[in-house]
Amino acid sequence: MKTETLHIRVKPEERERLQSIAGTRRLSVWCRKVLLNELAGGASIAEELLTLRRELSAIGNNLNQIARRLNTGEQVDIAALPLVIDDIKVRINRALRRVR
């Protein structure tokens, strides 16, 4: 049960900006989640971003291997590459929506 009150003062334009970011959620609910690290960041988003960073690093390594093979004249099948890139973009956008 919530029994404590927390007051903060903001400028009118700051309140408008906060409400804009909160969207359709009640501003108090959104602020509580942000302040308690349940919405905009926290450990869960940090872990997700770390996972994405590892995946991007692995993709970079794969691209370097492909470039190395192509430079030696070897044939390389890159047909699946656009699908992999699209999947990564979807995951990055999902993580970014959780941060905003």
Phi and psi in degrees as GROMACS dihedral restraints (atoms count N, CA, C in turn):
[ dihedral_restraints ]
;  ai    aj    ak    al  type     phi  dphi    fc
    3     4     5     6     1   -87.1    20    10
    4     5     6     7     1   117.1    20    10
    6     7     8     9     1  -121.4    20    10
    7     8     9    10     1   -12.1    20    10
    9    10    11    12     1   -99.1    20    10
   10    11    12    13     1   149.7    20    10
   12    13    14    15     1  -118.7    20    10
   13    14    15    16     1   138.9    20    10
   15    16    17    18     1  -123.1    20    10
   16    17    18    19     1   124.9    20    10
   18    19    20    21     1  -112.0    20    10
   19    20    21    22     1   136.6    20    10
   21    22    23    24     1  -133.6    20    10
   22    23    24    25     1   152.4    20    10
   24    25    26    27     1  -108.1    20    10
   25    26    27    28     1   136.0    20    10
   27    28    29    30     1  -136.2    20    10
   28    29    30    31     1   158.7    20    10
   30    31    32    33     1   -75.0    20    10
   31    32    33    34     1   156.5    20    10
   33    34    35    36     1   -55.1    20    10
   34    35    36    37     1   -40.6    20    10
   36    37    38    39     1   -69.3    20    10
   37    38    39    40     1   -30.0    20    10
   39    40    41    42     1   -68.4    20    10
   40    41    42    43     1   -41.4    20    10
   42    43    44    45     1   -62.3    20    10
   43    44    45    46     1   -43.4    20    10
   45    46    47    48     1   -60.4    20    10
   46    47    48    49     1   -42.7    20    10
   48    49    50    51     1   -64.5    20    10
   49    50    51    52     1   -44.1    20    10
   51    52    53    54     1   -61.5    20    10
   52    53    54    55     1   -44.2    20    10
   54    55    56    57     1   -64.6    20    10
   55    56    57    58     1   -37.1    20    10
   57    58    59    60     1   -62.8    20    10
   58    59    60    61     1   -43.1    20    10
   60    61    62    63     1   -68.6    20    10
   61    62    63    64     1   -39.1    20    10
   63    64    65    66     1   -67.4    20    10
   64    65    66    67     1   -24.8    20    10
   66    67    68    69     1    69.3    20    10
   67    68    69    70     1  -129.8    20    10
   69    70    71    72     1   -83.6    20    10
   70    71    72    73     1    -8.2    20    10
   72    73    74    75     1   -72.9    20    10
   73    74    75    76     1   150.0    20    10
   75    76    77    78     1   -62.2    20    10
   76    77    78    79     1   137.3    20    10
   78    79    80    81     1   -59.2    20    10
   79    80    81    82     1   -40.3    20    10
   81    82    83    84     1   -64.3    20    10
   82    83    84    85     1   -40.2    20    10
   84    85    86    87     1   -66.3    20    10
   85    86    87    88     1   -45.2    20    10
   87    88    89    90     1   -62.8    20    10
   88    89    90    91     1   -45.7    20    10
   90    91    92    93     1   -61.2    20    10
   91    92    93    94     1   -41.4    20    10
   93    94    95    96     1   -60.7    20    10
   94    95    96    97     1   -45.1    20    10
   96    97    98    99     1   -64.9    20    10
   97    98    99   100     1   -39.3    20    10
   99   100   101   102     1   -65.5    20    10
  100   101   102   103     1   -48.0    20    10
  102   103   104   105     1   -64.9    20    10
  103   104   105   106     1   -30.8    20    10
  105   106   107   108     1   -90.8    20    10
  106   107   108   109     1    10.1    20    10
  108   109   110   111     1    63.1    20    10
  109   110   111   112     1    30.2    20    10
  111   112   113   114     1   -98.4    20    10
  112   113   114   115     1   -11.8    20    10
  114   115   116   117     1  -122.2    20    10
  115   116   117   118     1   -61.0    20    10
  117   118   119   120     1  -100.1    20    10
  118   119   120   121     1    74.3    20    10
  120   121   122   123     1   116.1    20    10
  121   122   123   124     1  -137.7    20    10
  123   124   125   126     1    80.9    20    10
  124   125   126   127     1  -171.7    20    10
  126   127   128   129     1   -64.1    20    10
  127   128   129   130     1   -39.2    20    10
  129   130   131   132     1   -63.4    20    10
  130   131   132   133     1   -43.9    20    10
  132   133   134   135     1   -71.6    20    10
  133   134   135   136     1   -34.2    20    10
  135   136   137   138     1   -62.9    20    10
  136   137   138   139     1   -42.1    20    10
  138   139   140   141     1   -64.4    20    10
  139   140   141   142     1   -43.0    20    10
  141   142   143   144     1   -62.6    20    10
  142   143   144   145     1   -43.5    20    10
  144   145   146   147     1   -66.0    20    10
  145   146   147   148     1   -36.1    20    10
  147   148   149   150     1   -64.5    20    10
  148   149   150   151     1   -41.5    20    10
  150   151   152   153     1   -62.0    20    10
  151   152   153   154     1   -45.1    20    10
  153   154   155   156     1   -62.9    20    10
  154   155   156   157     1   -37.4    20    10
  156   157   158   159     1   -62.8    20    10
  157   158   159   160     1   -43.3    20    10
  159   160   161   162     1   -62.1    20    10
  160   161   162   163     1   -43.3    20    10
  162   163   164   165     1   -63.6    20    10
  163   164   165   166     1   -43.1    20    10
  165   166   167   168     1   -63.3    20    10
  166   167   168   169     1   -36.8    20    10
  168   169   170   171     1   -64.0    20    10
  169   170   171   172     1   -43.0    20    10
  171   172   173   174     1   -63.5    20    10
  172   173   174   175     1   -39.6    20    10
  174   175   176   177     1   -65.0    20    10
  175   176   177   178     1   -40.9    20    10
  177   178   179   180     1   -59.7    20    10
  178   179   180   181     1   -41.8    20    10
  180   181   182   183     1   -62.3    20    10
  181   182   183   184     1   -42.6    20    10
  183   184   185   186     1   -62.7    20    10
  184   185   186   187     1   -41.5    20    10
  186   187   188   189     1   -64.0    20    10
  187   188   189   190     1   -38.7    20    10
  189   190   191   192     1   -63.0    20    10
  190   191   192   193     1   -40.2    20    10
  192   193   194   195     1   -65.0    20    10
  193   194   195   196     1   -40.2    20    10
  195   196   197   198     1   -63.5    20    10
  196   197   198   199     1   -45.3    20    10
  198   199   200   201     1   -61.7    20    10
  199   200   201   202     1   -41.6    20    10
  201   202   203   204     1   -60.1    20    10
  202   203   204   205     1   -44.8    20    10
  204   205   206   207     1   -65.5    20    10
  205   206   207   208     1   -44.0    20    10
  207   208   209   210     1   -62.1    20    10
  208   209   210   211     1   -37.9    20    10
  210   211   212   213     1   -67.5    20    10
  211   212   213   214     1   -22.9    20    10
  213   214   215   216     1   -91.0    20    10
  214   215   216   217     1     0.1    20    10
  216   217   218   219     1    91.6    20    10
  217   218   219   220     1     1.5    20    10
  219   220   221   222     1   -74.2    20    10
  220   221   222   223     1   144.4    20    10
  222   223   224   225     1   -81.2    20    10
  223   224   225   226     1   137.3    20    10
  225   226   227   228     1  -130.7    20    10
  226   227   228   229     1   134.3    20    10
  228   229   230   231     1   -89.8    20    10
  229   230   231   232     1   113.0    20    10
  231   232   233   234     1  -115.2    20    10
  232   233   234   235     1    21.4    20    10
  234   235   236   237     1   -61.7    20    10
  235   236   237   238     1   -34.5    20    10
  237   238   239   240     1   -82.9    20    10
  238   239   240   241     1    -9.4    20    10
  240   241   242   243     1   -57.2    20    10
  241   242   243   244     1   -44.4    20    10
  243   244   245   246     1   -59.8    20    10
  244   245   246   247     1   -36.1    20    10
  246   247   248   249     1   -66.2    20    10
  247   248   249   250     1   -40.1    20    10
  249   250   251   252     1   -64.3    20    10
  250   251   252   253     1   -44.2    20    10
  252   253   254   255     1   -63.4    20    10
  253   254   255   256     1   -42.8    20    10
  255   256   257   258     1   -61.5    20    10
  256   257   258   259     1   -40.7    20    10
  258   259   260   261     1   -62.5    20    10
  259   260   261   262     1   -42.0    20    10
  261   262   263   264     1   -65.5    20    10
  262   263   264   265     1   -41.2    20    10
  264   265   266   267     1   -61.2    20    10
  265   266   267   268     1   -41.0    20    10
  267   268   269   270     1   -62.0    20    10
  268   269   270   271     1   -44.5    20    10
  270   271   272   273     1   -66.7    20    10
  271   272   273   274     1   -39.5    20    10
  273   274   275   276     1   -65.4    20    10
  274   275   276   277     1   -44.5    20    10
  276   277   278   279     1   -63.6    20    10
  277   278   279   280     1   -37.4    20    10
  279   280   281   282     1   -63.0    20    10
  280   281   282   283     1   -43.9    20    10
  282   283   284   285     1   -65.6    20    10
  283   284   285   286     1   -40.0    20    10
  285   286   287   288     1   -66.2    20    10
  286   287   288   289     1   -36.0    20    10
  288   289   290   291     1   -63.7    20    10
  289   290   291   292     1   -34.2    20    10
  291   292   293   294     1   -71.5    20    10
  292   293   294   295     1   -27.3    20    10
  294   295   296   297     1   -77.7    20    10
  295   296   297   298     1   -36.9    20    10
